[in-house]
Amino acid sequence: MTTARPGQRGIVLDASAVVPWFVAEQQTLFEDAPLFGRSLDLSEQTGHALYDCIYLVPAMREDAALATFDRRLAGVARRLSISLWAAEDPTR
């Protein structure tokens, strides 16, 4: 596991060190264990943050569009062939 320098986000290179603690201590947060496991796998595969992958997995599973203003997350979604929801611009 690495730590973040000032101004950087921390990156978990070996998530297996975190998972046992998380499951033991925070198990009530995730009733859908497959969601967490698949999100963890996706985070490792894409190099993207786990908390964002928790949104990507249901979008893939349900073939649903993802709504986000996060450009980096939208880029990952596009690479995974997840459609993006676009709000209509009320100023047009």
Secondary structure, DSSP 8 states (H G I E B T S, - for coil): -----TTS----S-GGGTHHHHHHHHGGG-S-HHHHHHHHHHHHHHT--HHHHHHHHHHHHHT--B----HHHHHHHHHTT--B-----TT-
